[in-house]
Each structure stands twice: as structure tokens, then as C-alpha cells.
Amino acid sequence: MVQVLDKSPEIDFVYRDYYEKSEKGEIKIISTRNNIFNASASGVMFKKDKLAKQGSYNENVKFAEYDLSLKTLNKWSGYRISKPLFYYIRRKDSITGNKQWVKEALAELKEIRKIRKY
């Protein structure tokens, strides 16, 4: 990821596919090919200067990484690495395992998007 950013001045951020492992040990590849919102926060790397100008994650937003992605989606140039480079362990007791929390977080993003018009 660092190599892509260092060698490509036109690229503002890099994201990648990853392995998702369930509590039962099942493993599947999560592709970000058709949807950058499949990327997890730990799976995206930004150029420091671009992030400094834009501002980092808004810690008051539940899905802060998606809020940042929405703000920059049509403004920044991204590059996808299709090779899965890390494991994400999906747990029922995690924040995103809480269906009500996820529902509220998505509604919050929808409202923010409407207000900011992006």
C-alpha cells in the first residue's frame, strides 16, 4: 500500500480486499472491487497531506470511516489492491455485531449525506 502511494502521485488513497473470519472459523474473501464501502477502516491508507487538508475521521459519527469515504469519494483518486492482505474477525459481540447499532449508524450516515449533499 505504501509503495502504491509513494510511486503514484495521482493516487490519494489505497484500499484492499481482506479475509473475513467468523467465530466458527469460516473464512471468506471480502472484495472491494464494486463497492469501496466493503473496505474496513483498517483496510484503507490515505496520503497524509490529503488527509490533513480534509480533516481526519469525525469521531462523533458512528461509522466515521464511511463518513470520510463519502466526503472524498468523488474528489480523491483511489487504487484497489485485490489481494487480501489481512484478516478481519467478525464477532457477534462486536459493535458491528449489534444490528440495532448498525441500523442507527447507517441512518446517521444517510442523514449526514442529505445535509451535506454528497
PDB file as gemmi writes it, atoms N, CA and C in Angstrom:
CRYST1    1.000    1.000    1.000  90.00  90.00  90.00 P 1                      
ATOM      1  N   MET A   1       0.829  -1.179   0.000  1.00  0.00           N  
ATOM      2  CA  MET A   1       0.000   0.000   0.000  1.00  0.00           C  
ATOM      3  C   MET A   1       0.879   1.252   0.000  1.00  0.00           C  
ATOM      4  N   VAL A   2       1.905   1.216   0.814  1.00  0.00           N  
ATOM      5  CA  VAL A   2       2.837   2.346   0.878  1.00  0.00           C  
ATOM      6  C   VAL A   2       3.519   2.544  -0.471  1.00  0.00           C  
ATOM      7  N   GLN A   3       3.909   1.454  -1.092  1.00  0.00           N  
ATOM      8  CA  GLN A   3       4.576   1.543  -2.395  1.00  0.00           C  
ATOM      9  C   GLN A   3       3.682   2.204  -3.433  1.00  0.00           C  
ATOM     10  N   VAL A   4       2.416   1.869  -3.450  1.00  0.00           N  
ATOM     11  CA  VAL A   4       1.488   2.472  -4.405  1.00  0.00           C  
ATOM     12  C   VAL A   4       1.408   3.975  -4.170  1.00  0.00           C  
ATOM     13  N   LEU A   5       1.247   4.381  -2.915  1.00  0.00           N  
ATOM     14  CA  LEU A   5       1.139   5.814  -2.615  1.00  0.00           C  
ATOM     15  C   LEU A   5       2.432   6.551  -2.923  1.00  0.00           C  
ATOM     16  N   ASP A   6       3.574   5.936  -2.603  1.00  0.00           N  
ATOM     17  CA  ASP A   6       4.865   6.583  -2.851  1.00  0.00           C  
ATOM     18  C   ASP A   6       5.166   6.738  -4.338  1.00  0.00           C  
ATOM     19  N   LYS A   7       4.783   5.760  -5.133  1.00  0.00           N  
ATOM     20  CA  LYS A   7       5.147   5.753  -6.557  1.00  0.00           C  
ATOM     21  C   LYS A   7       4.100   6.405  -7.460  1.00  0.00           C  
ATOM     22  N   SER A   8       2.938   6.756  -6.904  1.00  0.00           N  
ATOM     23  CA  SER A   8       1.835   7.252  -7.739  1.00  0.00           C  
ATOM     24  C   SER A   8       1.306   8.578  -7.207  1.00  0.00           C  
ATOM     25  N   PRO A   9       1.845   9.687  -7.691  1.00  0.00           N  
ATOM     26  CA  PRO A   9       1.395  10.991  -7.190  1.00  0.00           C  
ATOM     27  C   PRO A   9      -0.085  11.263  -7.440  1.00  0.00           C  
ATOM     28  N   GLU A  10      -0.664  10.609  -8.447  1.00  0.00           N  
ATOM     29  CA  GLU A  10      -2.070  10.835  -8.767  1.00  0.00           C  
ATOM     30  C   GLU A  10      -3.023  10.056  -7.862  1.00  0.00           C  
ATOM     31  N   ILE A  11      -2.510   9.122  -7.081  1.00  0.00           N  
ATOM     32  CA  ILE A  11      -3.327   8.306  -6.180  1.00  0.00           C  
ATOM     33  C   ILE A  11      -3.350   8.949  -4.797  1.00  0.00           C  
ATOM     34  N   ASP A  12      -4.567   9.135  -4.257  1.00  0.00           N  
ATOM     35  CA  ASP A  12      -4.739   9.773  -2.947  1.00  0.00           C  
ATOM     36  C   ASP A  12      -4.933   8.779  -1.807  1.00  0.00           C  
ATOM     37  N   PHE A  13      -5.465   7.606  -2.141  1.00  0.00           N  
ATOM     38  CA  PHE A  13      -5.669   6.587  -1.111  1.00  0.00           C  
ATOM     39  C   PHE A  13      -5.648   5.205  -1.744  1.00  0.00           C  
ATOM     40  N   VAL A  14      -5.366   4.215  -0.916  1.00  0.00           N  
ATOM     41  CA  VAL A  14      -5.308   2.824  -1.349  1.00  0.00           C  
ATOM     42  C   VAL A  14      -6.206   2.014  -0.414  1.00  0.00           C  
ATOM     43  N   TYR A  15      -6.922   1.067  -0.982  1.00  0.00           N  
ATOM     44  CA  TYR A  15      -7.742   0.165  -0.175  1.00  0.00           C  
ATOM     45  C   TYR A  15      -7.545  -1.252  -0.694  1.00  0.00           C  
ATOM     46  N   ARG A  16      -7.957  -2.215   0.082  1.00  0.00           N  
ATOM     47  CA  ARG A  16      -7.628  -3.595  -0.289  1.00  0.00           C  
ATOM     48  C   ARG A  16      -8.736  -4.557   0.105  1.00  0.00           C  
ATOM     49  N   ASP A  17      -8.698  -5.702  -0.532  1.00  0.00           N  
ATOM     50  CA  ASP A  17      -9.570  -6.810  -0.155  1.00  0.00           C  
ATOM     51  C   ASP A  17      -9.011  -7.438   1.124  1.00  0.00           C  
ATOM     52  N   TYR A  18      -9.814  -8.252   1.765  1.00  0.00           N  
ATOM     53  CA  TYR A  18      -9.358  -8.896   3.000  1.00  0.00           C  
ATOM     54  C   TYR A  18     -10.119 -10.188   3.248  1.00  0.00           C  
ATOM     55  N   TYR A  19      -9.597 -10.967   4.177  1.00  0.00           N  
ATOM     56  CA  TYR A  19     -10.256 -12.192   4.620  1.00  0.00           C  
ATOM     57  C   TYR A  19     -11.137 -11.840   5.812  1.00  0.00           C  
ATOM     58  N   GLU A  20     -12.348 -12.380   5.813  1.00  0.00           N  
ATOM     59  CA  GLU A  20     -13.213 -12.229   6.976  1.00  0.00           C  
ATOM     60  C   GLU A  20     -13.395 -13.605   7.593  1.00  0.00           C  
ATOM     61  N   LYS A  21     -13.117 -13.693   8.872  1.00  0.00           N  
ATOM     62  CA  LYS A  21     -13.202 -14.959   9.589  1.00  0.00           C  
ATOM     63  C   LYS A  21     -14.342 -14.879  10.604  1.00  0.00           C  
ATOM     64  N   SER A  22     -15.236 -15.859  10.566  1.00  0.00           N  
ATOM     65  CA  SER A  22     -16.344 -15.906  11.516  1.00  0.00           C  
ATOM     66  C   SER A  22     -15.874 -16.545  12.817  1.00  0.00           C  
ATOM     67  N   GLU A  23     -16.696 -16.432  13.834  1.00  0.00           N  
ATOM     68  CA  GLU A  23     -16.369 -17.063  15.113  1.00  0.00           C  
ATOM     69  C   GLU A  23     -16.291 -18.582  14.988  1.00  0.00           C  
ATOM     70  N   LYS A  24     -16.961 -19.131  13.990  1.00  0.00           N  
ATOM     71  CA  LYS A  24     -16.932 -20.576  13.757  1.00  0.00           C  
ATOM     72  C   LYS A  24     -15.696 -20.999  12.979  1.00  0.00           C  
ATOM     73  N   GLY A  25     -14.886 -20.015  12.564  1.00  0.00           N  
ATOM     74  CA  GLY A  25     -13.668 -20.330  11.833  1.00  0.00           C  
ATOM     75  C   GLY A  25     -13.816 -20.331  10.319  1.00  0.00           C  
ATOM     76  N   GLU A  26     -15.021 -20.017   9.845  1.00  0.00           N  
ATOM     77  CA  GLU A  26     -15.233 -19.950   8.395  1.00  0.00           C  
ATOM     78  C   GLU A  26     -14.535 -18.703   7.851  1.00  0.00           C  
ATOM     79  N   ILE A  27     -13.881 -18.847   6.710  1.00  0.00           N  
ATOM     80  CA  ILE A  27     -13.133 -17.745   6.116  1.00  0.00           C  
ATOM     81  C   ILE A  27     -13.652 -17.475   4.709  1.00  0.00           C  
ATOM     82  N   LYS A  28     -13.896 -16.202   4.425  1.00  0.00           N  
ATOM     83  CA  LYS A  28     -14.277 -15.818   3.064  1.00  0.00           C  
ATOM     84  C   LYS A  28     -13.508 -14.553   2.687  1.00  0.00           C  
ATOM     85  N   ILE A  29     -13.345 -14.359   1.396  1.00  0.00           N  
ATOM     86  CA  ILE A  29     -12.673 -13.161   0.900  1.00  0.00           C  
ATOM     87  C   ILE A  29     -13.714 -12.073   0.692  1.00  0.00           C  
ATOM     88  N   ILE A  30     -13.445 -10.892   1.244  1.00  0.00           N  
ATOM     89  CA  ILE A  30     -14.310  -9.738   1.046  1.00  0.00           C  
ATOM     90  C   ILE A  30     -13.690  -8.888  -0.057  1.00  0.00           C  
ATOM     91  N   SER A  31     -14.406  -8.762  -1.140  1.00  0.00           N  
ATOM     92  CA  SER A  31     -13.930  -7.992  -2.284  1.00  0.00           C  
ATOM     93  C   SER A  31     -14.428  -6.552  -2.194  1.00  0.00           C  
ATOM     94  N   THR A  32     -13.555  -5.630  -2.492  1.00  0.00           N  
ATOM     95  CA  THR A  32     -13.914  -4.214  -2.531  1.00  0.00           C  
ATOM     96  C   THR A  32     -14.052  -3.733  -3.975  1.00  0.00           C  
ATOM     97  N   ARG A  33     -14.013  -4.661  -4.910  1.00  0.00           N  
ATOM     98  CA  ARG A  33     -14.000  -4.321  -6.338  1.00  0.00           C  
ATOM     99  C   ARG A  33     -15.138  -3.392  -6.735  1.00  0.00           C  
ATOM    100  N   ASN A  34     -16.351  -3.731  -6.413  1.00  0.00           N  
ATOM    101  CA  ASN A  34     -17.512  -2.954  -6.849  1.00  0.00           C  
ATOM    102  C   ASN A  34     -18.072  -2.034  -5.779  1.00  0.00           C  
ATOM    103  N   ASN A  35     -17.469  -2.066  -4.603  1.00  0.00           N  
ATOM    104  CA  ASN A  35     -18.017  -1.251  -3.514  1.00  0.00           C  
ATOM    105  C   ASN A  35     -16.925  -0.943  -2.496  1.00  0.00           C  
ATOM    106  N   ILE A  36     -16.413   0.278  -2.531  1.00  0.00           N  
ATOM    107  CA  ILE A  36     -15.369   0.672  -1.584  1.00  0.00           C  
ATOM    108  C   ILE A  36     -15.879   0.597  -0.142  1.00  0.00           C  
ATOM    109  N   PHE A  37     -17.197   0.653   0.019  1.00  0.00           N  
ATOM    110  CA  PHE A  37     -17.749   0.598   1.368  1.00  0.00           C  
ATOM    111  C   PHE A  37     -17.664  -0.800   1.972  1.00  0.00           C  
ATOM    112  N   ASN A  38     -17.196  -1.772   1.201  1.00  0.00           N  
ATOM    113  CA  ASN A  38     -16.872  -3.083   1.761  1.00  0.00           C  
ATOM    114  C   ASN A  38     -15.536  -3.049   2.495  1.00  0.00           C  
ATOM    115  N   ALA A  39     -14.742  -2.020   2.248  1.00  0.00           N  
ATOM    116  CA  ALA A  39     -13.435  -1.902   2.903  1.00  0.00           C  
ATOM    117  C   ALA A  39     -13.632  -1.548   4.375  1.00  0.00           C  
ATOM    118  N   SER A  40     -12.818  -2.109   5.219  1.00  0.00           N  
ATOM    119  CA  SER A  40     -12.862  -1.736   6.627  1.00  0.00           C  
ATOM    120  C   SER A  40     -11.906  -0.572   6.856  1.00  0.00           C  
ATOM    121  N   ALA A  41     -12.088   0.135   7.957  1.00  0.00           N  
ATOM    122  CA  ALA A  41     -11.237   1.299   8.246  1.00  0.00           C  
ATOM    123  C   ALA A  41      -9.763   0.924   8.255  1.00  0.00           C  
ATOM    124  N   SER A  42      -9.455  -0.258   8.749  1.00  0.00           N  
ATOM    125  CA  SER A  42      -8.054  -0.679   8.798  1.00  0.00           C  
ATOM    126  C   SER A  42      -7.526  -1.088   7.430  1.00  0.00           C  
ATOM    127  N   GLY A  43      -8.408  -1.150   6.438  1.00  0.00           N  
ATOM    128  CA  GLY A  43      -8.010  -1.562   5.104  1.00  0.00           C  
ATOM    129  C   GLY A  43      -7.832  -0.424   4.126  1.00  0.00           C  
ATOM    130  N   VAL A  44      -7.787   0.827   4.636  1.00  0.00           N  
ATOM    131  CA  VAL A  44      -7.635   1.996   3.777  1.00  0.00           C  
ATOM    132  C   VAL A  44      -6.443   2.809   4.270  1.00  0.00           C  
ATOM    133  N   MET A  45      -5.617   3.265   3.330  1.00  0.00           N  
ATOM    134  CA  MET A  45      -4.468   4.105   3.673  1.00  0.00           C  
ATOM    135  C   MET A  45      -4.531   5.367   2.820  1.00  0.00           C  
ATOM    136  N   PHE A  46      -4.423   6.519   3.466  1.00  0.00           N  
ATOM    137  CA  PHE A  46      -4.505   7.813   2.804  1.00  0.00           C  
ATOM    138  C   PHE A  46      -3.138   8.483   2.748  1.00  0.00           C  
ATOM    139  N   LYS A  47      -2.964   9.347   1.764  1.00  0.00           N  
ATOM    140  CA  LYS A  47      -1.787  10.212   1.766  1.00  0.00           C  
ATOM    141  C   LYS A  47      -1.974  11.226   2.881  1.00  0.00           C  
ATOM    142  N   LYS A  48      -0.950  11.407   3.652  1.00  0.00           N  
ATOM    143  CA  LYS A  48      -1.025  12.249   4.847  1.00  0.00           C  
ATOM    144  C   LYS A  48      -1.451  13.680   4.515  1.00  0.00           C  
ATOM    145  N   ASP A  49      -0.891  14.257   3.458  1.00  0.00           N  
ATOM    146  CA  ASP A  49      -1.221  15.647   3.133  1.00  0.00           C  
ATOM    147  C   ASP A  49      -2.688  15.807   2.726  1.00  0.00           C  
ATOM    148  N   LYS A  50      -3.233  14.844   1.999  1.00  0.00           N  
ATOM    149  CA  LYS A  50      -4.640  14.904   1.617  1.00  0.00           C  
ATOM    150  C   LYS A  50      -5.545  14.810   2.842  1.00  0.00           C  
ATOM    151  N   LEU A  51      -5.194  13.909   3.728  1.00  0.00           N  
ATOM    152  CA  LEU A  51      -5.984  13.722   4.938  1.00  0.00           C  
ATOM    153  C   LEU A  51      -5.894  14.947   5.837  1.00  0.00           C  
ATOM    154  N   ALA A  52      -4.733  15.553   5.922  1.00  0.00           N  
ATOM    155  CA  ALA A  52      -4.545  16.747   6.752  1.00  0.00           C  
ATOM    156  C   ALA A  52      -5.401  17.906   6.232  1.00  0.00           C  
ATOM    157  N   LYS A  53      -5.490  18.056   4.931  1.00  0.00           N  
ATOM    158  CA  LYS A  53      -6.304  19.125   4.337  1.00  0.00           C  
ATOM    159  C   LYS A  53      -7.792  18.871   4.536  1.00  0.00           C  
ATOM    160  N   GLN A  54      -8.196  17.634   4.396  1.00  0.00           N  
ATOM    161  CA  GLN A  54      -9.611  17.275   4.513  1.00  0.00           C  
ATOM    162  C   GLN A  54     -10.059  17.226   5.966  1.00  0.00           C  
ATOM    163  N   GLY A  55      -9.191  16.796   6.826  1.00  0.00           N  
ATOM    164  CA  GLY A  55      -9.561  16.513   8.202  1.00  0.00           C  
ATOM    165  C   GLY A  55      -9.750  15.022   8.336  1.00  0.00           C  
ATOM    166  N   SER A  56      -9.416  14.486   9.452  1.00  0.00           N  
ATOM    167  CA  SER A  56      -9.451  13.046   9.655  1.00  0.00           C  
ATOM    168  C   SER A  56     -10.875  12.585   9.941  1.00  0.00           C  
ATOM    169  N   TYR A  57     -10.991  11.448  10.570  1.00  0.00           N  
ATOM    170  CA  TYR A  57     -12.285  10.894  10.914  1.00  0.00           C  
ATOM    171  C   TYR A  57     -13.010  11.788  11.907  1.00  0.00           C  
ATOM    172  N   ASN A  58     -14.306  11.931  11.725  1.00  0.00           N  
ATOM    173  CA  ASN A  58     -15.151  12.640  12.670  1.00  0.00           C  
ATOM    174  C   ASN A  58     -15.539  11.637  13.749  1.00  0.00           C  
ATOM    175  N   GLU A  59     -14.972  11.769  14.908  1.00  0.00           N  
ATOM    176  CA  GLU A  59     -15.182  10.795  15.980  1.00  0.00           C  
ATOM    177  C   GLU A  59     -16.607  10.804  16.531  1.00  0.00           C  
ATOM    178  N   ASN A  60     -17.406  11.795  16.140  1.00  0.00           N  
ATOM    179  CA  ASN A  60     -18.791  11.871  16.605  1.00  0.00           C  
ATOM    180  C   ASN A  60     -19.749  11.084  15.716  1.00  0.00           C  
ATOM    181  N   VAL A  61     -19.241  10.536  14.636  1.00  0.00           N  
ATOM    182  CA  VAL A  61     -20.055   9.747  13.713  1.00  0.00           C  
ATOM    183  C   VAL A  61     -19.775   8.270  13.974  1.00  0.00           C  
ATOM    184  N   LYS A  62     -20.818   7.482  14.059  1.00  0.00           N  
ATOM    185  CA  LYS A  62     -20.647   6.063  14.386  1.00  0.00           C  
ATOM    186  C   LYS A  62     -19.799   5.320  13.356  1.00  0.00           C  
ATOM    187  N   PHE A  63     -20.090   5.501  12.073  1.00  0.00           N  
ATOM    188  CA  PHE A  63     -19.275   4.913  11.007  1.00  0.00           C  
ATOM    189  C   PHE A  63     -18.394   6.014  10.425  1.00  0.00           C  
ATOM    190  N   ALA A  64     -17.440   6.452  11.201  1.00  0.00           N  
ATOM    191  CA  ALA A  64     -16.589   7.579  10.802  1.00  0.00           C  
ATOM    192  C   ALA A  64     -15.818   7.302   9.520  1.00  0.00           C  
ATOM    193  N   GLU A  65     -15.403   6.060   9.313  1.00  0.00           N  
ATOM    194  CA  GLU A  65     -14.652   5.736   8.100  1.00  0.00           C  
ATOM    195  C   GLU A  65     -15.519   5.884   6.852  1.00  0.00           C  
ATOM    196  N   TYR A  66     -16.805   5.569   6.959  1.00  0.00           N  
ATOM    197  CA  TYR A  66     -17.692   5.722   5.812  1.00  0.00           C  
ATOM    198  C   TYR A  66     -18.037   7.190   5.587  1.00  0.00           C  
ATOM    199  N   ASP A  67     -18.140   7.945   6.648  1.00  0.00           N  
ATOM    200  CA  ASP A  67     -18.356   9.389   6.530  1.00  0.00           C  
ATOM    201  C   ASP A  67     -17.201  10.017   5.756  1.00  0.00           C  
ATOM    202  N   LEU A  68     -15.976   9.660   6.101  1.00  0.00           N  
ATOM    203  CA  LEU A  68     -14.809  10.174   5.389  1.00  0.00           C  
ATOM    204  C   LEU A  68     -14.819   9.726   3.932  1.00  0.00           C  
ATOM    205  N   SER A  69     -15.183   8.491   3.687  1.00  0.00           N  
ATOM    206  CA  SER A  69     -15.259   7.991   2.315  1.00  0.00           C  
ATOM    207  C   SER A  69     -16.292   8.765   1.502  1.00  0.00           C  
ATOM    208  N   LEU A  70     -17.433   9.056   2.096  1.00  0.00           N  
ATOM    209  CA  LEU A  70     -18.451   9.826   1.391  1.00  0.00           C  
ATOM    210  C   LEU A  70     -17.960  11.238   1.056  1.00  0.00           C  
ATOM    211  N   LYS A  71     -17.243  11.855   1.991  1.00  0.00           N  
ATOM    212  CA  LYS A  71     -16.723  13.209   1.769  1.00  0.00           C  
ATOM    213  C   LYS A  71     -15.721  13.265   0.626  1.00  0.00           C  
ATOM    214  N   THR A  72     -14.984  12.205   0.435  1.00  0.00           N  
ATOM    215  CA  THR A  72     -13.869  12.227  -0.509  1.00  0.00           C  
ATOM    216  C   THR A  72     -14.112  11.389  -1.763  1.00  0.00           C  
ATOM    217  N   LEU A  73     -15.211  10.690  -1.822  1.00  0.00           N  
ATOM    218  CA  LEU A  73     -15.463   9.705  -2.874  1.00  0.00           C  
ATOM    219  C   LEU A  73     -15.286  10.244  -4.291  1.00  0.00           C  
ATOM    220  N   ASN A  74     -15.858  11.351  -4.591  1.00  0.00           N  
ATOM    221  CA  ASN A  74     -15.766  11.896  -5.944  1.00  0.00           C  
ATOM    222  C   ASN A  74     -14.687  12.962  -6.088  1.00  0.00           C  
ATOM    223  N   LYS A  75     -13.907  13.152  -5.049  1.00  0.00           N  
ATOM    224  CA  LYS A  75     -12.860  14.177  -5.073  1.00  0.00           C  
ATOM    225  C   LYS A  75     -11.464  13.574  -5.153  1.00  0.00           C  
ATOM    226  N   TRP A  76     -11.287  12.403  -4.580  1.00  0.00           N  
ATOM    227  CA  TRP A  76      -9.969  11.789  -4.490  1.00  0.00           C  
ATOM    228  C   TRP A  76      -9.873  10.570  -5.392  1.00  0.00           C  
ATOM    229  N   SER A  77      -8.660  10.280  -5.790  1.00  0.00           N  
ATOM    230  CA  SER A  77      -8.405   9.121  -6.641  1.00  0.00           C  
ATOM    231  C   SER A  77      -7.899   7.958  -5.787  1.00  0.00           C  
ATOM    232  N   GLY A  78      -8.592   6.834  -5.889  1.00  0.00           N  
ATOM    233  CA  GLY A  78      -8.210   5.664  -5.110  1.00  0.00           C  
ATOM    234  C   GLY A  78      -7.668   4.543  -5.978  1.00  0.00           C  
ATOM    235  N   TYR A  79      -7.011   3.625  -5.325  1.00  0.00           N  
ATOM    236  CA  TYR A  79      -6.439   2.456  -6.004  1.00  0.00           C  
ATOM    237  C   TYR A  79      -6.742   1.224  -5.168  1.00  0.00           C  
ATOM    238  N   ARG A  80      -7.295   0.210  -5.802  1.00  0.00           N  
ATOM    239  CA  ARG A  80      -7.652  -1.026  -5.102  1.00  0.00           C  
ATOM    240  C   ARG A  80      -6.583  -2.085  -5.299  1.00  0.00           C  
ATOM    241  N   ILE A  81      -6.193  -2.704  -4.199  1.00  0.00           N  
ATOM    242  CA  ILE A  81      -5.327  -3.882  -4.234  1.00  0.00           C  
ATOM    243  C   ILE A  81      -6.244  -5.082  -4.031  1.00  0.00           C  
ATOM    244  N   SER A  82      -6.313  -5.936  -5.025  1.00  0.00           N  
ATOM    245  CA  SER A  82      -7.268  -7.043  -4.968  1.00  0.00           C  
ATOM    246  C   SER A  82      -6.796  -8.203  -4.099  1.00  0.00           C  
ATOM    247  N   LYS A  83      -5.532  -8.239  -3.789  1.00  0.00           N  
ATOM    248  CA  LYS A  83      -5.012  -9.325  -2.958  1.00  0.00           C  
ATOM    249  C   LYS A  83      -5.416  -9.092  -1.500  1.00  0.00           C  
ATOM    250  N   PRO A  84      -6.081 -10.060  -0.872  1.00  0.00           N  
ATOM    251  CA  PRO A  84      -6.411  -9.897   0.548  1.00  0.00           C  
ATOM    252  C   PRO A  84      -5.130  -9.811   1.384  1.00  0.00           C  
ATOM    253  N   LEU A  85      -5.038  -8.790   2.215  1.00  0.00           N  
ATOM    254  CA  LEU A  85      -3.800  -8.555   2.963  1.00  0.00           C  
ATOM    255  C   LEU A  85      -3.952  -8.661   4.475  1.00  0.00           C  
ATOM    256  N   PHE A  86      -5.166  -8.892   4.960  1.00  0.00           N  
ATOM    257  CA  PHE A  86      -5.327  -9.060   6.406  1.00  0.00           C  
ATOM    258  C   PHE A  86      -6.598  -9.841   6.703  1.00  0.00           C  
ATOM    259  N   TYR A  87      -6.720 -10.267   7.962  1.00  0.00           N  
ATOM    260  CA  TYR A  87      -7.904 -10.969   8.438  1.00  0.00           C  
ATOM    261  C   TYR A  87      -8.722 -10.031   9.318  1.00  0.00           C  
ATOM    262  N   TYR A  88     -10.015 -10.030   9.097  1.00  0.00           N  
ATOM    263  CA  TYR A  88     -10.957  -9.319   9.955  1.00  0.00           C  
ATOM    264  C   TYR A  88     -11.802 -10.389  10.622  1.00  0.00           C  
ATOM    265  N   ILE A  89     -11.835 -10.395  11.930  1.00  0.00           N  
ATOM    266  CA  ILE A  89     -12.594 -11.415  12.651  1.00  0.00           C  
ATOM    267  C   ILE A  89     -13.957 -10.838  13.015  1.00  0.00           C  
ATOM    268  N   ARG A  90     -14.984 -11.410  12.458  1.00  0.00           N  
ATOM    269  CA  ARG A  90     -16.360 -10.962  12.676  1.00  0.00           C  
ATOM    270  C   ARG A  90     -16.898 -11.648  13.924  1.00  0.00           C  
ATOM    271  N   ARG A  91     -17.221 -10.856  14.953  1.00  0.00           N  
ATOM    272  CA  ARG A  91     -17.726 -11.419  16.215  1.00  0.00           C  
ATOM    273  C   ARG A  91     -19.118 -10.880  16.508  1.00  0.00           C  
ATOM    274  N   LYS A  92     -19.940 -11.709  17.094  1.00  0.00           N  
ATOM    275  CA  LYS A  92     -21.300 -11.304  17.446  1.00  0.00           C  
ATOM    276  C   LYS A  92     -21.316 -10.209  18.511  1.00  0.00           C  
ATOM    277  N   ASP A  93     -20.330 -10.215  19.397  1.00  0.00           N  
ATOM    278  CA  ASP A  93     -20.325  -9.244  20.496  1.00  0.00           C  
ATOM    279  C   ASP A  93     -19.568  -7.956  20.159  1.00  0.00           C  
ATOM    280  N   SER A  94     -19.190  -7.778  18.894  1.00  0.00           N  
ATOM    281  CA  SER A  94     -18.526  -6.537  18.493  1.00  0.00           C  
ATOM    282  C   SER A  94     -19.579  -5.459  18.241  1.00  0.00           C  
ATOM    283  N   ILE A  95     -19.146  -4.236  18.070  1.00  0.00           N  
ATOM    284  CA  ILE A  95     -20.086  -3.146  17.808  1.00  0.00           C  
ATOM    285  C   ILE A  95     -20.894  -3.431  16.553  1.00  0.00           C  
ATOM    286  N   THR A  96     -20.223  -3.856  15.483  1.00  0.00           N  
ATOM    287  CA  THR A  96     -20.951  -4.103  14.239  1.00  0.00           C  
ATOM    288  C   THR A  96     -21.751  -5.399  14.277  1.00  0.00           C  
ATOM    289  N   GLY A  97     -21.592  -6.178  15.311  1.00  0.00           N  
ATOM    290  CA  GLY A  97     -22.426  -7.362  15.514  1.00  0.00           C  
ATOM    291  C   GLY A  97     -23.778  -6.997  16.115  1.00  0.00           C  
ATOM    292  N   ASN A  98     -23.909  -5.761  16.592  1.00  0.00           N  
ATOM    293  CA  ASN A  98     -25.148  -5.260  17.171  1.00  0.00           C  
ATOM    294  C   ASN A  98     -26.006  -4.675  16.050  1.00  0.00           C  
ATOM    295  N   LYS A  99     -27.041  -5.394  15.641  1.00  0.00           N  
ATOM    296  CA  LYS A  99     -27.857  -4.987  14.492  1.00  0.00           C  
ATOM    297  C   LYS A  99     -28.524  -3.628  14.698  1.00  0.00           C  
ATOM    298  N   GLN A 100     -28.953  -3.336  15.915  1.00  0.00           N  
ATOM    299  CA  GLN A 100     -29.597  -2.046  16.190  1.00  0.00           C  
ATOM    300  C   GLN A 100     -28.588  -0.910  16.037  1.00  0.00           C  
ATOM    301  N   TRP A 101     -27.375  -1.105  16.527  1.00  0.00           N  
ATOM    302  CA  TRP A 101     -26.331  -0.086  16.400  1.00  0.00           C  
ATOM    303  C   TRP A 101     -26.024   0.180  14.931  1.00  0.00           C  
ATOM    304  N   VAL A 102     -25.900  -0.873  14.137  1.00  0.00           N  
ATOM    305  CA  VAL A 102     -25.622  -0.731  12.707  1.00  0.00           C  
ATOM    306  C   VAL A 102     -26.756   0.013  12.009  1.00  0.00           C  
ATOM    307  N   LYS A 103     -27.977  -0.328  12.358  1.00  0.00           N  
ATOM    308  CA  LYS A 103     -29.140   0.348  11.770  1.00  0.00           C  
ATOM    309  C   LYS A 103     -29.096   1.847  12.069  1.00  0.00           C  
ATOM    310  N   GLU A 104     -28.810   2.189  13.320  1.00  0.00           N  
ATOM    311  CA  GLU A 104     -28.712   3.602  13.715  1.00  0.00           C  
ATOM    312  C   GLU A 104     -27.546   4.297  13.013  1.00  0.00           C  
ATOM    313  N   ALA A 105     -26.428   3.608  12.904  1.00  0.00           N  
ATOM    314  CA  ALA A 105     -25.240   4.185  12.261  1.00  0.00           C  
ATOM    315  C   ALA A 105     -25.501   4.467  10.784  1.00  0.00           C  
ATOM    316  N   LEU A 106     -26.177   3.553  10.096  1.00  0.00           N  
ATOM    317  CA  LEU A 106     -26.491   3.757   8.682  1.00  0.00           C  
ATOM    318  C   LEU A 106     -27.499   4.891   8.498  1.00  0.00           C  
ATOM    319  N   ALA A 107     -28.470   4.980   9.403  1.00  0.00           N  
ATOM    320  CA  ALA A 107     -29.431   6.091   9.352  1.00  0.00           C  
ATOM    321  C   ALA A 107     -28.718   7.421   9.578  1.00  0.00           C  
ATOM    322  N   GLU A 108     -27.761   7.430  10.480  1.00  0.00           N  
ATOM    323  CA  GLU A 108     -26.974   8.638  10.746  1.00  0.00           C  
ATOM    324  C   GLU A 108     -26.212   9.068   9.490  1.00  0.00           C  
ATOM    325  N   LEU A 109     -25.573   8.124   8.810  1.00  0.00           N  
ATOM    326  CA  LEU A 109     -24.852   8.438   7.569  1.00  0.00           C  
ATOM    327  C   LEU A 109     -25.787   8.972   6.496  1.00  0.00           C  
ATOM    328  N   LYS A 110     -26.945   8.375   6.400  1.00  0.00           N  
ATOM    329  CA  LYS A 110     -27.931   8.823   5.411  1.00  0.00           C  
ATOM    330  C   LYS A 110     -28.330  10.274   5.676  1.00  0.00           C  
ATOM    331  N   GLU A 111     -28.542  10.601   6.922  1.00  0.00           N  
ATOM    332  CA  GLU A 111     -28.915  11.967   7.307  1.00  0.00           C  
ATOM    333  C   GLU A 111     -27.771  12.946   7.043  1.00  0.00           C  
ATOM    334  N   ILE A 112     -26.559  12.561   7.400  1.00  0.00           N  
ATOM    335  CA  ILE A 112     -25.385  13.408   7.157  1.00  0.00           C  
ATOM    336  C   ILE A 112     -25.233  13.658   5.668  1.00  0.00           C  
ATOM    337  N   ARG A 113     -25.406  12.620   4.891  1.00  0.00           N  
ATOM    338  CA  ARG A 113     -25.267  12.729   3.431  1.00  0.00           C  
ATOM    339  C   ARG A 113     -26.311  13.701   2.868  1.00  0.00           C  
ATOM    340  N   LYS A 114     -27.517  13.640   3.395  1.00  0.00           N  
ATOM    341  CA  LYS A 114     -28.581  14.531   2.947  1.00  0.00           C  
ATOM    342  C   LYS A 114     -28.253  15.984   3.303  1.00  0.00           C  
ATOM    343  N   ILE A 115     -27.788  16.211   4.527  1.00  0.00           N  
ATOM    344  CA  ILE A 115     -27.459  17.559   4.997  1.00  0.00           C  
ATOM    345  C   ILE A 115     -26.281  18.140   4.211  1.00  0.00           C  
ATOM    346  N   ARG A 116     -25.243  17.342   4.029  1.00  0.00           N  
ATOM    347  CA  ARG A 116     -24.031  17.818   3.346  1.00  0.00           C  
ATOM    348  C   ARG A 116     -24.129  17.737   1.823  1.00  0.00           C  
ATOM    349  N   LYS A 117     -25.171  17.062   1.341  1.00  0.00           N  
ATOM    350  CA  LYS A 117     -25.422  16.915  -0.101  1.00  0.00           C  
ATOM    351  C   LYS A 117     -24.288  16.232  -0.839  1.00  0.00           C  
ATOM    352  N   TYR A 118     -23.843  15.090  -0.317  1.00  0.00           N  
ATOM    353  CA  TYR A 118     -22.884  14.241  -1.025  1.00  0.00           C  
ATOM    354  C   TYR A 118     -23.305  12.812  -0.957  1.00  0.00           C  
TER     355      TYR A 118                                                      
END                                                                             
